[in-house]
Amino acid sequence: MLTSPGKLYRGGEVIDVSPGEARYNWVMQTLTGDVTDGYPGLKGMGPVKAAKVLDKVGPDEDPWPACSQPTRKRG
């Protein structure tokens, strides 16, 4: 649910997910995968490596240029 901007009730509190945070979370999940959804993500890309890639992208920037480079390297 953190991949959609808006308000989210979680753990007894309301969390406000900004569009930039939602985009970051979505791309992080795309790179690392989601076992629940049966999506493996990019081979060899864990949360630490994905964060290093995403830390180069501003909250209002398109994340694709930064993310496409590691995907091309891994084929």
Predicted model as a PDB file, atoms N, CA, C, CB and O in Angstrom, pLDDT in the B-factor column:
MODEL        1                                                                  
ATOM      1  N   MET A   1       0.813  -1.206   0.000  1.00 85.00           N  
ATOM      2  CA  MET A   1       0.000   0.000   0.000  1.00 85.00           C  
ATOM      3  C   MET A   1       0.856   1.269   0.000  1.00 85.00           C  
ATOM      4  CB  MET A   1      -0.924  -0.001   1.202  1.00 85.00           C  
ATOM      5  O   MET A   1       0.358   2.353  -0.304  1.00 85.00           O  
ATOM      6  N   LEU A   2       2.117   1.139   0.334  1.00 89.00           N  
ATOM      7  CA  LEU A   2       2.982   2.314   0.354  1.00 89.00           C  
ATOM      8  C   LEU A   2       3.389   2.771  -1.044  1.00 89.00           C  
ATOM      9  CB  LEU A   2       4.217   2.024   1.170  1.00 89.00           C  
ATOM     10  O   LEU A   2       4.124   3.747  -1.192  1.00 89.00           O  
ATOM     11  N   THR A   3       2.913   2.069  -2.066  1.00 90.00           N  
ATOM     12  CA  THR A   3       3.235   2.456  -3.441  1.00 90.00           C  
ATOM     13  C   THR A   3       2.175   3.355  -4.058  1.00 90.00           C  
ATOM     14  CB  THR A   3       3.410   1.225  -4.296  1.00 90.00           C  
ATOM     15  O   THR A   3       2.279   3.740  -5.223  1.00 90.00           O  
ATOM     16  N   SER A   4       1.160   3.687  -3.279  1.00 93.00           N  
ATOM     17  CA  SER A   4       0.093   4.576  -3.757  1.00 93.00           C  
ATOM     18  C   SER A   4       0.064   5.822  -2.886  1.00 93.00           C  
ATOM     19  CB  SER A   4      -1.298   3.858  -3.740  1.00 93.00           C  
ATOM     20  O   SER A   4       0.015   5.717  -1.660  1.00 93.00           O  
ATOM     21  N   PRO A   5       0.095   7.007  -3.504  1.00 95.00           N  
ATOM     22  CA  PRO A   5       0.042   8.225  -2.698  1.00 95.00           C  
ATOM     23  C   PRO A   5      -1.317   8.384  -2.027  1.00 95.00           C  
ATOM     24  CB  PRO A   5       0.345   9.448  -3.562  1.00 95.00           C  
ATOM     25  O   PRO A   5      -2.349   7.995  -2.575  1.00 95.00           O  
ATOM     26  N   GLY A   6      -1.297   8.951  -0.854  1.00 96.00           N  
ATOM     27  CA  GLY A   6      -2.531   9.208  -0.123  1.00 96.00           C  
ATOM     28  C   GLY A   6      -2.375   8.854   1.343  1.00 96.00           C  
ATOM     29  O   GLY A   6      -1.266   8.669   1.845  1.00 96.00           O  
ATOM     30  N   LYS A   7      -3.501   8.765   2.011  1.00 97.00           N  
ATOM     31  CA  LYS A   7      -3.499   8.443   3.436  1.00 97.00           C  
ATOM     32  C   LYS A   7      -3.688   6.942   3.613  1.00 97.00           C  
ATOM     33  CB  LYS A   7      -4.608   9.228   4.186  1.00 97.00           C  
ATOM     34  O   LYS A   7      -4.447   6.305   2.884  1.00 97.00           O  
ATOM     35  N   LEU A   8      -2.983   6.394   4.593  1.00 95.00           N  
ATOM     36  CA  LEU A   8      -3.009   4.968   4.857  1.00 95.00           C  
ATOM     37  C   LEU A   8      -3.105   4.748   6.361  1.00 95.00           C  
ATOM     38  CB  LEU A   8      -1.757   4.269   4.271  1.00 95.00           C  
ATOM     39  O   LEU A   8      -2.338   5.328   7.129  1.00 95.00           O  
ATOM     40  N   TYR A   9      -4.037   3.920   6.773  1.00 95.00           N  
ATOM     41  CA  TYR A   9      -4.156   3.579   8.193  1.00 95.00           C  
ATOM     42  C   TYR A   9      -3.309   2.343   8.431  1.00 95.00           C  
ATOM     43  CB  TYR A   9      -5.657   3.337   8.618  1.00 95.00           C  
ATOM     44  O   TYR A   9      -3.549   1.292   7.835  1.00 95.00           O  
ATOM     45  N   ARG A  10      -2.315   2.472   9.306  1.00 91.00           N  
ATOM     46  CA  ARG A  10      -1.392   1.369   9.542  1.00 91.00           C  
ATOM     47  C   ARG A  10      -0.904   1.401  10.986  1.00 91.00           C  
ATOM     48  CB  ARG A  10      -0.200   1.433   8.564  1.00 91.00           C  
ATOM     49  O   ARG A  10      -0.394   2.414  11.465  1.00 91.00           O  
ATOM     50  N   GLY A  11      -1.070   0.274  11.664  1.00 91.00           N  
ATOM     51  CA  GLY A  11      -0.563   0.176  13.028  1.00 91.00           C  
ATOM     52  C   GLY A  11      -1.176   1.176  13.991  1.00 91.00           C  
ATOM     53  O   GLY A  11      -0.513   1.637  14.919  1.00 91.00           O  
ATOM     54  N   GLY A  12      -2.420   1.506  13.775  1.00 95.00           N  
ATOM     55  CA  GLY A  12      -3.097   2.422  14.677  1.00 95.00           C  
ATOM     56  C   GLY A  12      -2.870   3.890  14.383  1.00 95.00           C  
ATOM     57  O   GLY A  12      -3.311   4.747  15.149  1.00 95.00           O  
ATOM     58  N   GLU A  13      -2.196   4.196  13.300  1.00 95.00           N  
ATOM     59  CA  GLU A  13      -1.990   5.603  12.956  1.00 95.00           C  
ATOM     60  C   GLU A  13      -2.212   5.836  11.465  1.00 95.00           C  
ATOM     61  CB  GLU A  13      -0.577   6.053  13.357  1.00 95.00           C  
ATOM     62  O   GLU A  13      -2.150   4.910  10.656  1.00 95.00           O  
ATOM     63  N   VAL A  14      -2.466   7.068  11.131  1.00 97.00           N  
ATOM     64  CA  VAL A  14      -2.665   7.448   9.735  1.00 97.00           C  
ATOM     65  C   VAL A  14      -1.338   7.959   9.194  1.00 97.00           C  
ATOM     66  CB  VAL A  14      -3.791   8.531   9.588  1.00 97.00           C  
ATOM     67  O   VAL A  14      -0.716   8.858   9.760  1.00 97.00           O  
ATOM     68  N   ILE A  15      -0.926   7.365   8.091  1.00 94.00           N  
ATOM     69  CA  ILE A  15       0.329   7.738   7.432  1.00 94.00           C  
ATOM     70  C   ILE A  15      -0.024   8.447   6.134  1.00 94.00           C  
ATOM     71  CB  ILE A  15       1.242   6.483   7.164  1.00 94.00           C  
ATOM     72  O   ILE A  15      -0.902   8.004   5.394  1.00 94.00           O  
ATOM     73  N   ASP A  16       0.660   9.543   5.864  1.00 96.00           N  
ATOM     74  CA  ASP A  16       0.463  10.270   4.611  1.00 96.00           C  
ATOM     75  C   ASP A  16       1.615   9.921   3.680  1.00 96.00           C  
ATOM     76  CB  ASP A  16       0.377  11.818   4.851  1.00 96.00           C  
ATOM     77  O   ASP A  16       2.763  10.264   3.960  1.00 96.00           O  
ATOM     78  N   VAL A  17       1.321   9.249   2.586  1.00 94.00           N  
ATOM     79  CA  VAL A  17       2.331   8.845   1.606  1.00 94.00           C  
ATOM     80  C   VAL A  17       2.310   9.859   0.467  1.00 94.00           C  
ATOM     81  CB  VAL A  17       2.069   7.384   1.074  1.00 94.00           C  
ATOM     82  O   VAL A  17       1.322   9.978  -0.258  1.00 94.00           O  
ATOM     83  N   SER A  18       3.413  10.586   0.321  1.00 91.00           N  
ATOM     84  CA  SER A  18       3.492  11.592  -0.736  1.00 91.00           C  
ATOM     85  C   SER A  18       3.692  10.913  -2.096  1.00 91.00           C  
ATOM     86  CB  SER A  18       4.644  12.591  -0.453  1.00 91.00           C  
ATOM     87  O   SER A  18       4.078   9.745  -2.151  1.00 91.00           O  
ATOM     88  N   PRO A  19       3.434  11.628  -3.179  1.00 89.00           N  
ATOM     89  CA  PRO A  19       3.678  11.047  -4.500  1.00 89.00           C  
ATOM     90  C   PRO A  19       5.136  10.605  -4.690  1.00 89.00           C  
ATOM     91  CB  PRO A  19       3.304  12.052  -5.577  1.00 89.00           C  
ATOM     92  O   PRO A  19       5.393   9.564  -5.295  1.00 89.00           O  
ATOM     93  N   GLY A  20       6.075  11.383  -4.182  1.00 86.00           N  
ATOM     94  CA  GLY A  20       7.489  11.017  -4.292  1.00 86.00           C  
ATOM     95  C   GLY A  20       7.812   9.753  -3.511  1.00 86.00           C  
ATOM     96  O   GLY A  20       8.544   8.892  -4.000  1.00 86.00           O  
ATOM     97  N   GLU A  21       7.276   9.632  -2.302  1.00 89.00           N  
ATOM     98  CA  GLU A  21       7.482   8.427  -1.497  1.00 89.00           C  
ATOM     99  C   GLU A  21       6.847   7.211  -2.163  1.00 89.00           C  
ATOM    100  CB  GLU A  21       6.904   8.618  -0.087  1.00 89.00           C  
ATOM    101  O   GLU A  21       7.434   6.130  -2.179  1.00 89.00           O  
ATOM    102  N   ALA A  22       5.662   7.389  -2.706  1.00 90.00           N  
ATOM    103  CA  ALA A  22       4.973   6.286  -3.373  1.00 90.00           C  
ATOM    104  C   ALA A  22       5.774   5.805  -4.574  1.00 90.00           C  
ATOM    105  CB  ALA A  22       3.564   6.713  -3.810  1.00 90.00           C  
ATOM    106  O   ALA A  22       5.907   4.602  -4.796  1.00 90.00           O  
ATOM    107  N   ARG A  23       6.308   6.748  -5.350  1.00 88.00           N  
ATOM    108  CA  ARG A  23       7.115   6.391  -6.520  1.00 88.00           C  
ATOM    109  C   ARG A  23       8.380   5.647  -6.087  1.00 88.00           C  
ATOM    110  CB  ARG A  23       7.488   7.656  -7.332  1.00 88.00           C  
ATOM    111  O   ARG A  23       8.745   4.634  -6.684  1.00 88.00           O  
ATOM    112  N   TYR A  24       9.046   6.153  -5.046  1.00 89.00           N  
ATOM    113  CA  TYR A  24      10.247   5.503  -4.507  1.00 89.00           C  
ATOM    114  C   TYR A  24       9.925   4.068  -4.080  1.00 89.00           C  
ATOM    115  CB  TYR A  24      10.816   6.309  -3.304  1.00 89.00           C  
ATOM    116  O   TYR A  24      10.647   3.136  -4.434  1.00 89.00           O  
ATOM    117  N   ASN A  25       8.854   3.895  -3.330  1.00 90.00           N  
ATOM    118  CA  ASN A  25       8.473   2.567  -2.846  1.00 90.00           C  
ATOM    119  C   ASN A  25       8.109   1.632  -3.994  1.00 90.00           C  
ATOM    120  CB  ASN A  25       7.300   2.676  -1.875  1.00 90.00           C  
ATOM    121  O   ASN A  25       8.438   0.446  -3.962  1.00 90.00           O  
ATOM    122  N   TRP A  26       7.438   2.161  -4.999  1.00 90.00           N  
ATOM    123  CA  TRP A  26       7.050   1.349  -6.158  1.00 90.00           C  
ATOM    124  C   TRP A  26       8.278   0.864  -6.923  1.00 90.00           C  
ATOM    125  CB  TRP A  26       6.133   2.153  -7.092  1.00 90.00           C  
ATOM    126  O   TRP A  26       8.370  -0.312  -7.275  1.00 90.00           O  
ATOM    127  N   VAL A  27       9.224   1.775  -7.180  1.00 89.00           N  
ATOM    128  CA  VAL A  27      10.414   1.392  -7.922  1.00 89.00           C  
ATOM    129  C   VAL A  27      11.293   0.461  -7.079  1.00 89.00           C  
ATOM    130  CB  VAL A  27      11.206   2.642  -8.348  1.00 89.00           C  
ATOM    131  O   VAL A  27      11.893  -0.472  -7.613  1.00 89.00           O  
ATOM    132  N   MET A  28      11.370   0.705  -5.784  1.00 90.00           N  
ATOM    133  CA  MET A  28      12.113  -0.193  -4.891  1.00 90.00           C  
ATOM    134  C   MET A  28      11.545  -1.609  -4.980  1.00 90.00           C  
ATOM    135  CB  MET A  28      12.060   0.319  -3.424  1.00 90.00           C  
ATOM    136  O   MET A  28      12.291  -2.582  -5.085  1.00 90.00           O  
ATOM    137  N   GLN A  29      10.241  -1.709  -4.938  1.00 91.00           N  
ATOM    138  CA  GLN A  29       9.581  -3.005  -5.027  1.00 91.00           C  
ATOM    139  C   GLN A  29       9.791  -3.629  -6.414  1.00 91.00           C  
ATOM    140  CB  GLN A  29       8.077  -2.861  -4.726  1.00 91.00           C  
ATOM    141  O   GLN A  29       9.944  -4.845  -6.532  1.00 91.00           O  
ATOM    142  N   THR A  30       9.799  -2.814  -7.438  1.00 88.00           N  
ATOM    143  CA  THR A  30      10.036  -3.316  -8.793  1.00 88.00           C  
ATOM    144  C   THR A  30      11.448  -3.887  -8.915  1.00 88.00           C  
ATOM    145  CB  THR A  30       9.823  -2.195  -9.829  1.00 88.00           C  
ATOM    146  O   THR A  30      11.640  -4.949  -9.505  1.00 88.00           O  
ATOM    147  N   LEU A  31      12.424  -3.189  -8.363  1.00 89.00           N  
ATOM    148  CA  LEU A  31      13.807  -3.653  -8.450  1.00 89.00           C  
ATOM    149  C   LEU A  31      14.072  -4.880  -7.577  1.00 89.00           C  
ATOM    150  CB  LEU A  31      14.747  -2.536  -8.055  1.00 89.00           C  
ATOM    151  O   LEU A  31      14.757  -5.808  -8.007  1.00 89.00           O  
ATOM    152  N   THR A  32      13.541  -4.890  -6.367  1.00 92.00           N  
ATOM    153  CA  THR A  32      13.869  -5.961  -5.414  1.00 92.00           C  
ATOM    154  C   THR A  32      12.909  -7.136  -5.483  1.00 92.00           C  
ATOM    155  CB  THR A  32      13.879  -5.414  -4.013  1.00 92.00           C  
ATOM    156  O   THR A  32      13.240  -8.235  -5.037  1.00 92.00           O  
ATOM    157  N   GLY A  33      11.727  -6.917  -6.036  1.00 92.00           N  
ATOM    158  CA  GLY A  33      10.740  -7.989  -6.147  1.00 92.00           C  
ATOM    159  C   GLY A  33       9.750  -7.968  -5.002  1.00 92.00           C  
ATOM    160  O   GLY A  33       9.893  -7.219  -4.036  1.00 92.00           O  
ATOM    161  N   ASP A  34       8.746  -8.809  -5.139  1.00 88.00           N  
ATOM    162  CA  ASP A  34       7.706  -8.944  -4.123  1.00 88.00           C  
ATOM    163  C   ASP A  34       7.271 -10.407  -4.098  1.00 88.00           C  
ATOM    164  CB  ASP A  34       6.488  -7.987  -4.411  1.00 88.00           C  
ATOM    165  O   ASP A  34       6.556 -10.868  -4.987  1.00 88.00           O  
ATOM    166  N   VAL A  35       7.708 -11.122  -3.078  1.00 85.00           N  
ATOM    167  CA  VAL A  35       7.425 -12.549  -2.969  1.00 85.00           C  
ATOM    168  C   VAL A  35       5.925 -12.810  -2.908  1.00 85.00           C  
ATOM    169  CB  VAL A  35       8.110 -13.134  -1.734  1.00 85.00           C  
ATOM    170  O   VAL A  35       5.439 -13.789  -3.475  1.00 85.00           O  
ATOM    171  N   THR A  36       5.194 -11.941  -2.227  1.00 85.00           N  
ATOM    172  CA  THR A  36       3.759 -12.111  -2.101  1.00 85.00           C  
ATOM    173  C   THR A  36       3.072 -12.095  -3.457  1.00 85.00           C  
ATOM    174  CB  THR A  36       3.181 -11.032  -1.214  1.00 85.00           C  
ATOM    175  O   THR A  36       2.134 -12.856  -3.694  1.00 85.00           O  
ATOM    176  N   ASP A  37       3.538 -11.230  -4.342  1.00 84.00           N  
ATOM    177  CA  ASP A  37       2.952 -11.120  -5.678  1.00 84.00           C  
ATOM    178  C   ASP A  37       3.580 -12.085  -6.678  1.00 84.00           C  
ATOM    179  CB  ASP A  37       3.094  -9.705  -6.185  1.00 84.00           C  
ATOM    180  O   ASP A  37       3.160 -12.139  -7.833  1.00 84.00           O  
ATOM    181  N   GLY A  38       4.578 -12.843  -6.245  1.00 87.00           N  
ATOM    182  CA  GLY A  38       5.230 -13.779  -7.145  1.00 87.00           C  
ATOM    183  C   GLY A  38       6.140 -13.115  -8.164  1.00 87.00           C  
ATOM    184  O   GLY A  38       6.426 -13.686  -9.216  1.00 87.00           O  
ATOM    185  N   TYR A  39       6.597 -11.902  -7.848  1.00 88.00           N  
ATOM    186  CA  TYR A  39       7.471 -11.159  -8.747  1.00 88.00           C  
ATOM    187  C   TYR A  39       8.893 -11.198  -8.191  1.00 88.00           C  
ATOM    188  CB  TYR A  39       6.979  -9.688  -8.923  1.00 88.00           C  
ATOM    189  O   TYR A  39       9.125 -10.696  -7.092  1.00 88.00           O  
ATOM    190  N   PRO A  40       9.852 -11.777  -8.917  1.00 89.00           N  
ATOM    191  CA  PRO A  40      11.191 -11.961  -8.363  1.00 89.00           C  
ATOM    192  C   PRO A  40      12.062 -10.710  -8.335  1.00 89.00           C  
ATOM    193  CB  PRO A  40      11.888 -13.001  -9.134  1.00 89.00           C  
ATOM    194  O   PRO A  40      13.032 -10.665  -7.578  1.00 89.00           O  
ATOM    195  N   GLY A  41      11.751  -9.709  -9.125  1.00 88.00           N  
ATOM    196  CA  GLY A  41      12.604  -8.529  -9.175  1.00 88.00           C  
ATOM    197  C   GLY A  41      13.846  -8.786 -10.002  1.00 88.00           C  
ATOM    198  O   GLY A  41      13.941  -9.785 -10.715  1.00 88.00           O  
ATOM    199  N   LEU A  42      14.784  -7.885  -9.898  1.00 85.00           N  
ATOM    200  CA  LEU A  42      16.016  -7.958 -10.671  1.00 85.00           C  
ATOM    201  C   LEU A  42      17.006  -8.859  -9.940  1.00 85.00           C  
ATOM    202  CB  LEU A  42      16.617  -6.542 -10.901  1.00 85.00           C  
ATOM    203  O   LEU A  42      17.295  -8.635  -8.765  1.00 85.00           O  
ATOM    204  N   LYS A  43      17.521  -9.858 -10.614  1.00 84.00           N  
ATOM    205  CA  LYS A  43      18.447 -10.809 -10.005  1.00 84.00           C  
ATOM    206  C   LYS A  43      19.662 -10.076  -9.426  1.00 84.00           C  
ATOM    207  CB  LYS A  43      18.896 -11.864 -11.042  1.00 84.00           C  
ATOM    208  O   LYS A  43      20.301  -9.274 -10.107  1.00 84.00           O  
ATOM    209  N   GLY A  44      19.963 -10.362  -8.173  1.00 85.00           N  
ATOM    210  CA  GLY A  44      21.106  -9.751  -7.507  1.00 85.00           C  
ATOM    211  C   GLY A  44      20.843  -8.368  -6.946  1.00 85.00           C  
ATOM    212  O   GLY A  44      21.760  -7.736  -6.422  1.00 85.00           O  
ATOM    213  N   MET A  45      19.620  -7.884  -7.041  1.00 87.00           N  
ATOM    214  CA  MET A  45      19.288  -6.535  -6.574  1.00 87.00           C  
ATOM    215  C   MET A  45      18.499  -6.637  -5.278  1.00 87.00           C  
ATOM    216  CB  MET A  45      18.479  -5.750  -7.649  1.00 87.00           C  
ATOM    217  O   MET A  45      17.305  -6.934  -5.288  1.00 87.00           O  
ATOM    218  N   GLY A  46      19.167  -6.391  -4.179  1.00 90.00           N  
ATOM    219  CA  GLY A  46      18.501  -6.371  -2.885  1.00 90.00           C  
ATOM    220  C   GLY A  46      18.181  -4.947  -2.484  1.00 90.00           C  
ATOM    221  O   GLY A  46      18.437  -4.015  -3.246  1.00 90.00           O  
ATOM    222  N   PRO A  47      17.622  -4.767  -1.292  1.00 92.00           N  
ATOM    223  CA  PRO A  47      17.227  -3.427  -0.845  1.00 92.00           C  
ATOM    224  C   PRO A  47      18.389  -2.435  -0.738  1.00 92.00           C  
ATOM    225  CB  PRO A  47      16.549  -3.529   0.486  1.00 92.00           C  
ATOM    226  O   PRO A  47      18.203  -1.245  -0.991  1.00 92.00           O  
ATOM    227  N   VAL A  48      19.573  -2.902  -0.369  1.00 94.00           N  
ATOM    228  CA  VAL A  48      20.714  -1.986  -0.212  1.00 94.00           C  
ATOM    229  C   VAL A  48      21.164  -1.456  -1.573  1.00 94.00           C  
ATOM    230  CB  VAL A  48      21.892  -2.699   0.501  1.00 94.00           C  
ATOM    231  O   VAL A  48      21.372  -0.254  -1.735  1.00 94.00           O  
ATOM    232  N   LYS A  49      21.312  -2.348  -2.543  1.00 90.00           N  
ATOM    233  CA  LYS A  49      21.708  -1.916  -3.887  1.00 90.00           C  
ATOM    234  C   LYS A  49      20.632  -1.045  -4.528  1.00 90.00           C  
ATOM    235  CB  LYS A  49      21.993  -3.133  -4.775  1.00 90.00           C  
ATOM    236  O   LYS A  49      20.937  -0.049  -5.184  1.00 90.00           O  
ATOM    237  N   ALA A  50      19.383  -1.425  -4.334  1.00 90.00           N  
ATOM    238  CA  ALA A  50      18.288  -0.637  -4.905  1.00 90.00           C  
ATOM    239  C   ALA A  50      18.251   0.761  -4.305  1.00 90.00           C  
ATOM    240  CB  ALA A  50      16.945  -1.340  -4.680  1.00 90.00           C  
ATOM    241  O   ALA A  50      18.006   1.737  -5.014  1.00 90.00           O  
ATOM    242  N   ALA A  51      18.492   0.862  -3.002  1.00 92.00           N  
ATOM    243  CA  ALA A  51      18.503   2.177  -2.348  1.00 92.00           C  
ATOM    244  C   ALA A  51      19.628   3.050  -2.904  1.00 92.00           C  
ATOM    245  CB  ALA A  51      18.661   2.020  -0.819  1.00 92.00           C  
ATOM    246  O   ALA A  51      19.450   4.256  -3.070  1.00 92.00           O  
ATOM    247  N   LYS A  52      20.779   2.451  -3.191  1.00 90.00           N  
ATOM    248  CA  LYS A  52      21.888   3.218  -3.774  1.00 90.00           C  
ATOM    249  C   LYS A  52      21.510   3.771  -5.146  1.00 90.00           C  
ATOM    250  CB  LYS A  52      23.147   2.341  -3.890  1.00 90.00           C  
ATOM    251  O   LYS A  52      21.874   4.895  -5.491  1.00 90.00           O  
ATOM    252  N   VAL A  53      20.786   2.983  -5.916  1.00 87.00           N  
ATOM    253  CA  VAL A  53      20.323   3.442  -7.232  1.00 87.00           C  
ATOM    254  C   VAL A  53      19.310   4.574  -7.060  1.00 87.00           C  
ATOM    255  CB  VAL A  53      19.693   2.267  -8.037  1.00 87.00           C  
ATOM    256  O   VAL A  53      19.403   5.609  -7.720  1.00 87.00           O  
ATOM    257  N   LEU A  54      18.347   4.367  -6.170  1.00 89.00           N  
ATOM    258  CA  LEU A  54      17.265   5.336  -6.000  1.00 89.00           C  
ATOM    259  C   LEU A  54      17.694   6.607  -5.283  1.00 89.00           C  
ATOM    260  CB  LEU A  54      16.140   4.704  -5.248  1.00 89.00           C  
ATOM    261  O   LEU A  54      17.060   7.650  -5.446  1.00 89.00           O  
ATOM    262  N   ASP A  55      18.756   6.537  -4.495  1.00 88.00           N  
ATOM    263  CA  ASP A  55      19.233   7.738  -3.804  1.00 88.00           C  
ATOM    264  C   ASP A  55      19.762   8.786  -4.777  1.00 88.00           C  
ATOM    265  CB  ASP A  55      20.320   7.370  -2.805  1.00 88.00           C  
ATOM    266  O   ASP A  55      19.928   9.949  -4.409  1.00 88.00           O  
ATOM    267  N   LYS A  56      20.026   8.379  -6.013  1.00 85.00           N  
ATOM    268  CA  LYS A  56      20.498   9.309  -7.039  1.00 85.00           C  
ATOM    269  C   LYS A  56      19.348  10.050  -7.706  1.00 85.00           C  
ATOM    270  CB  LYS A  56      21.306   8.565  -8.088  1.00 85.00           C  
ATOM    271  O   LYS A  56      19.575  10.960  -8.504  1.00 85.00           O  
ATOM    272  N   VAL A  57      18.114   9.665  -7.385  1.00 83.00           N  
ATOM    273  CA  VAL A  57      16.927  10.220  -8.035  1.00 83.00           C  
ATOM    274  C   VAL A  57      16.174  11.116  -7.057  1.00 83.00           C  
ATOM    275  CB  VAL A  57      16.004   9.088  -8.556  1.00 83.00           C  
ATOM    276  O   VAL A  57      15.880  10.705  -5.935  1.00 83.00           O  
ATOM    277  N   GLY A  58      15.867  12.317  -7.472  1.00 80.00           N  
ATOM    278  CA  GLY A  58      15.088  13.231  -6.649  1.00 80.00           C  
ATOM    279  C   GLY A  58      13.626  12.791  -6.593  1.00 80.00           C  
ATOM    280  O   GLY A  58      13.183  12.014  -7.439  1.00 80.00           O  
ATOM    281  N   PRO A  59      12.871  13.279  -5.604  1.00 74.00           N  
ATOM    282  CA  PRO A  59      11.482  12.848  -5.429  1.00 74.00           C  
ATOM    283  C   PRO A  59      10.563  13.200  -6.597  1.00 74.00           C  
ATOM    284  CB  PRO A  59      10.932  13.453  -4.182  1.00 74.00           C  
ATOM    285  O   PRO A  59       9.531  12.556  -6.783  1.00 74.00           O  
ATOM    286  N   ASP A  60      10.921  14.200  -7.375  1.00 78.00           N  
ATOM    287  CA  ASP A  60      10.074  14.589  -8.506  1.00 78.00           C  
ATOM    288  C   ASP A  60      10.677  14.193  -9.852  1.00 78.00           C  
ATOM    289  CB  ASP A  60       9.833  16.085  -8.480  1.00 78.00           C  
ATOM    290  O   ASP A  60      10.154  14.560 -10.904  1.00 78.00           O  
ATOM    291  N   GLU A  61      11.779  13.444  -9.814  1.00 83.00           N  
ATOM    292  CA  GLU A  61      12.434  13.020 -11.048  1.00 83.00           C  
ATOM    293  C   GLU A  61      11.907  11.669 -11.516  1.00 83.00           C  
ATOM    294  CB  GLU A  61      13.947  12.951 -10.850  1.00 83.00           C  
ATOM    295  O   GLU A  61      11.390  10.878 -10.727  1.00 83.00           O  
ATOM    296  N   ASP A  62      12.047  11.427 -12.797  1.00 84.00           N  
ATOM    297  CA  ASP A  62      11.703  10.138 -13.379  1.00 84.00           C  
ATOM    298  C   ASP A  62      12.777   9.129 -12.963  1.00 84.00           C  
ATOM    299  CB  ASP A  62      11.581  10.232 -14.944  1.00 84.00           C  
ATOM    300  O   ASP A  62      13.952   9.337 -13.266  1.00 84.00           O  
ATOM    301  N   PRO A  63      12.408   8.042 -12.275  1.00 84.00           N  
ATOM    302  CA  PRO A  63      13.406   7.087 -11.806  1.00 84.00           C  
ATOM    303  C   PRO A  63      13.942   6.158 -12.893  1.00 84.00           C  
ATOM    304  CB  PRO A  63      12.824   6.269 -10.709  1.00 84.00           C  
ATOM    305  O   PRO A  63      14.955   5.489 -12.684  1.00 84.00           O  
ATOM    306  N   TRP A  64      13.280   6.105 -14.051  1.00 82.00           N  
ATOM    307  CA  TRP A  64      13.663   5.135 -15.069  1.00 82.00           C  
ATOM    308  C   TRP A  64      15.116   5.241 -15.529  1.00 82.00           C  
ATOM    309  CB  TRP A  64      12.771   5.287 -16.243  1.00 82.00           C  
ATOM    310  O   TRP A  64      15.778   4.207 -15.617  1.00 82.00           O  
ATOM    311  N   PRO A  65      15.654   6.433 -15.829  1.00 83.00           N  
ATOM    312  CA  PRO A  65      17.047   6.487 -16.280  1.00 83.00           C  
ATOM    313  C   PRO A  65      18.023   5.857 -15.279  1.00 83.00           C  
ATOM    314  CB  PRO A  65      17.444   7.928 -16.535  1.00 83.00           C  
ATOM    315  O   PRO A  65      18.948   5.150 -15.679  1.00 83.00           O  
ATOM    316  N   ALA A  66      17.823   6.105 -14.002  1.00 82.00           N  
ATOM    317  CA  ALA A  66      18.723   5.530 -12.993  1.00 82.00           C  
ATOM    318  C   ALA A  66      18.514   4.031 -12.849  1.00 82.00           C  
ATOM    319  CB  ALA A  66      18.514   6.211 -11.643  1.00 82.00           C  
ATOM    320  O   ALA A  66      19.469   3.294 -12.604  1.00 82.00           O  
ATOM    321  N   CYS A  67      17.284   3.574 -12.998  1.00 79.00           N  
ATOM    322  CA  CYS A  67      16.971   2.155 -12.815  1.00 79.00           C  
ATOM    323  C   CYS A  67      17.274   1.324 -14.043  1.00 79.00           C  
ATOM    324  CB  CYS A  67      15.527   1.990 -12.450  1.00 79.00           C  
ATOM    325  O   CYS A  67      17.535   0.127 -13.927  1.00 79.00           O  
ATOM    326  N   SER A  68      17.246   1.927 -15.201  1.00 77.00           N  
ATOM    327  CA  SER A  68      17.469   1.141 -16.417  1.00 77.00           C  
ATOM    328  C   SER A  68      18.925   0.724 -16.567  1.00 77.00           C  
ATOM    329  CB  SER A  68      17.035   1.932 -17.638  1.00 77.00           C  
ATOM    330  O   SER A  68      19.212  -0.288 -17.206  1.00 77.00           O  
ATOM    331  N   GLN A  69      19.847   1.483 -15.991  1.00 72.00           N  
ATOM    332  CA  GLN A  69      21.260   1.139 -16.111  1.00 72.00           C  
ATOM    333  C   GLN A  69      21.578  -0.214 -15.456  1.00 72.00           C  
ATOM    334  CB  GLN A  69      22.118   2.238 -15.483  1.00 72.00           C  
ATOM    335  O   GLN A  69      22.191  -1.056 -16.111  1.00 72.00           O  
ATOM    336  N   PRO A  70      21.191  -0.462 -14.195  1.00 67.00           N  
ATOM    337  CA  PRO A  70      21.475  -1.783 -13.619  1.00 67.00           C  
ATOM    338  C   PRO A  70      20.736  -2.918 -14.327  1.00 67.00           C  
ATOM    339  CB  PRO A  70      21.110  -1.789 -12.153  1.00 67.00           C  
ATOM    340  O   PRO A  70      21.239  -4.039 -14.392  1.00 67.00           O  
ATOM    341  N   THR A  71      19.543  -2.632 -14.857  1.00 65.00           N  
ATOM    342  CA  THR A  71      18.802  -3.709 -15.540  1.00 65.00           C  
ATOM    343  C   THR A  71      19.520  -4.086 -16.836  1.00 65.00           C  
ATOM    344  CB  THR A  71      17.329  -3.270 -15.841  1.00 65.00           C  
ATOM    345  O   THR A  71      19.567  -5.262 -17.197  1.00 65.00           O  
ATOM    346  N   ARG A  72      20.075  -3.105 -17.531  1.00 66.00           N  
ATOM    347  CA  ARG A  72      20.822  -3.402 -18.757  1.00 66.00           C  
ATOM    348  C   ARG A  72      22.089  -4.197 -18.441  1.00 66.00           C  
ATOM    349  CB  ARG A  72      21.184  -2.098 -19.498  1.00 66.00           C  
ATOM    350  O   ARG A  72      22.457  -5.104 -19.186  1.00 66.00           O  
ATOM    351  N   LYS A  73      22.755  -3.856 -17.335  1.00 64.00           N  
ATOM    352  CA  LYS A  73      23.978  -4.567 -16.943  1.00 64.00           C  
ATOM    353  C   LYS A  73      23.691  -6.033 -16.657  1.00 64.00           C  
ATOM    354  CB  LYS A  73      24.611  -3.909 -15.710  1.00 64.00           C  
ATOM    355  O   LYS A  73      24.536  -6.890 -16.913  1.00 64.00           O  
ATOM    356  N   ARG A  74      22.516  -6.328 -16.134  1.00 61.00           N  
ATOM    357  CA  ARG A  74      22.170  -7.705 -15.768  1.00 61.00           C  
ATOM    358  C   ARG A  74      21.432  -8.452 -16.889  1.00 61.00           C  
ATOM    359  CB  ARG A  74      21.313  -7.699 -14.512  1.00 61.00           C  
ATOM    360  O   ARG A  74      21.084  -9.623 -16.740  1.00 61.00           O  
ATOM    361  N   GLY A  75      21.204  -7.772 -17.990  1.00 60.00           N  
ATOM    362  CA  GLY A  75      20.552  -8.414 -19.132  1.00 60.00           C  
ATOM    363  C   GLY A  75      19.086  -8.562 -18.925  1.00 60.00           C  
ATOM    364  O   GLY A  75      18.389  -9.084 -19.795  1.00 60.00           O  
TER     365      GLY A  75                                                      
ENDMDL                                                                          
END                                                                             
